[in-house]
Amino acid sequence: MQIIFEGPDGCGKTTLAELVSKKIGFPIYRQSRPCLASSDLWHDMYKDRQLNFIALKKIVPLNVVLDRWHISEMVYSQFSNTMRDGSRVVEPVFDAEVAEAYFDCILVNVRCGYKTVCERVAKRDGKPYEFTEEEFNFIKDEFTTAADTLPFVKMIHVFTDSEATSEEISDLIASVVRQTRGQ
């Protein structure tokens, strides 16, 4: 079973993925932040990421935590093509093989508010967050829209600017994973 953490930059995906990985004993695989590429370049990268995901499912241990996957590429490309130049050129399509590859995955859709992201990114990167609040809200909503197109075994929406700590949130996620696996 793959546990996939997705969501905008600065929402706490990596922190939660690391904690959950330790709690459930799954190795973690990290993807770098997607680039805001042109639609042609993005389309090639996106197709490669789909193919890599299908291949990954065939060669890695069945149980792994993925800190980002190709949903990020899709969302940031949609942002780049819609918000930055007004066009919506890329319309991602998940073919049957990709959809089937997701069937036994749990998606953790990590979200938080704009103010929280700005504070975290400034602390982490030492520079201001690069997106406006309008752009951030578009990106955040696109993650949910993209996730709804795939047949995950479970989808968990996590709001990290709540009063719960990362430790408490990761305990809940680990509990859902264990229940889903029948442990």
C-alpha positions in Angstrom: 0.0 0.0 0.0 1.3 3.4 -0.9 0.5 6.4 1.3 0.8 9.5 -0.9 1.1 13.0 0.7 0.1 15.8 -1.6 -0.7 19.5 -1.2 0.7 23.0 -1.7 4.2 23.9 -0.6 4.5 24.7 3.1 1.5 22.8 4.3 3.4 20.2 6.2 3.5 17.3 3.8 7.1 16.3 4.5 6.8 16.6 8.3 3.7 14.4 8.3 5.1 11.9 5.8 8.3 11.5 7.9 6.3 11.0 11.1 3.9 8.5 9.5 6.7 6.6 7.8 8.3 6.0 11.2 5.0 5.1 13.0 4.0 2.5 10.4 7.4 1.3 9.4 7.2 2.1 5.7 10.2 3.5 3.8 9.8 7.1 2.5 10.3 8.2 -1.1 10.5 12.0 -1.7 9.8 13.9 -4.9 11.2 17.4 -5.4 8.9 20.4 -5.8 7.5 20.5 -9.3 8.6 23.3 -11.6 6.3 25.8 -13.2 7.1 24.6 -16.7 5.6 25.4 -20.1 2.7 23.1 -21.0 4.8 21.2 -23.6 7.6 20.5 -21.2 5.2 19.8 -18.4 3.2 17.3 -20.5 6.4 15.3 -21.1 7.4 15.4 -17.4 3.8 14.5 -16.3 3.7 11.5 -18.7 7.1 10.4 -17.4 5.9 10.7 -13.8 2.8 8.6 -14.6 4.9 5.9 -16.2 7.4 6.1 -13.3 4.5 5.6 -10.8 3.3 2.5 -12.7 6.9 1.2 -12.8 7.5 2.1 -9.1 4.5 0.0 -8.1 6.1 -3.0 -9.8 9.6 -2.7 -8.3 9.5 -1.0 -4.9 8.2 -2.6 -1.7 4.4 -2.7 -1.7 4.4 -0.5 1.5 5.9 2.9 1.0 5.2 6.5 1.9 5.4 8.9 -1.1 6.1 12.6 -0.2 4.6 14.1 -3.4 3.8 12.4 -6.6 2.6 13.4 -10.0 -0.5 15.1 -8.8 1.8 17.9 -7.9 3.0 18.2 -11.5 -0.6 18.3 -12.7 -1.7 21.0 -10.2 1.3 23.3 -10.6 1.0 23.1 -14.3 -2.6 23.9 -14.2 -1.7 26.9 -12.0 1.1 27.9 -14.4 -1.1 27.7 -17.5 -4.2 29.2 -15.9 -3.1 31.8 -13.4 0.1 33.0 -15.0 -0.8 33.3 -18.7 -4.6 32.9 -18.8 -4.8 29.7 -20.8 -5.7 26.2 -19.6 -3.8 24.2 -22.1 -3.1 21.1 -20.2 -6.0 18.9 -19.3 -4.6 15.9 -17.5 -6.2 12.6 -18.3 -5.5 9.6 -16.2 -5.6 6.5 -18.4 -6.9 3.2 -17.1 -3.5 1.8 -16.2 -2.6 4.9 -14.1 -6.0 4.8 -12.4 -5.6 1.1 -11.6 -2.2 1.9 -10.1 -3.8 4.2 -7.6 -6.5 1.8 -6.6 -4.7 0.5 -3.4 -3.3 3.9 -2.4 -4.2 6.2 0.5 -4.0 9.9 -0.4 -3.3 12.4 2.4 -4.4 15.8 1.0 -2.5 18.2 3.3 -4.0 21.7 3.5 -3.7 24.8 5.6 -4.4 28.5 5.3 -2.4 31.1 3.4 -1.1 32.9 6.5 0.3 29.6 7.9 2.0 28.8 4.5 3.6 32.2 4.4 5.0 31.9 7.9 6.3 28.3 7.3 7.9 29.1 3.9 9.6 32.3 5.3 11.0 30.3 8.2 12.1 27.3 6.1 13.4 29.1 3.0 14.3 32.5 4.5 12.3 34.3 1.8 8.7 35.3 1.3 6.2 32.8 -0.2 6.1 33.2 -4.0 2.3 33.1 -4.5 -0.5 35.5 -3.8 -3.4 34.4 -1.7 -5.6 34.1 -4.8 -2.9 31.9 -6.5 -2.5 29.8 -3.3 -6.3 29.2 -3.1 -6.3 28.1 -6.7 -3.5 25.6 -6.1 -5.1 24.3 -2.9 -8.4 23.7 -4.7 -6.7 22.1 -7.7 -5.2 19.4 -5.4 -8.6 18.4 -4.2 -10.0 18.4 -7.7 -7.2 16.3 -9.0 -7.4 13.8 -6.1 -11.1 13.4 -6.8 -10.4 12.0 -10.3 -8.5 9.0 -9.0 -9.9 5.8 -7.3 -8.0 5.9 -4.0 -8.8 3.3 -1.4 -9.1 6.2 1.1 -8.6 9.9 1.0 -7.7 11.8 4.1 -8.0 15.6 4.2 -5.7 17.1 6.8 -5.7 20.7 7.9 -2.4 21.5 9.5 -3.2 24.9 10.8 -5.6 23.4 13.4 -4.7 23.3 17.0 -3.6 19.7 16.7 0.2 19.1 16.6 2.0 17.3 13.7 2.5 14.4 16.1 -1.3 14.1 16.8 -2.2 14.4 13.2 0.4 11.7 12.2 -1.0 9.4 14.9 -4.5 9.7 13.3 -3.1 9.1 9.8 -1.1 6.1 11.0 -4.3 4.7 12.7 -6.3 5.0 9.5 -3.5 3.2 7.6 -3.4 0.4 10.1 -7.2 0.0 10.0 -7.2 0.1 6.2 -4.6 -2.7 6.1 -6.6 -4.7 8.6 -4.0 -4.5 11.4 
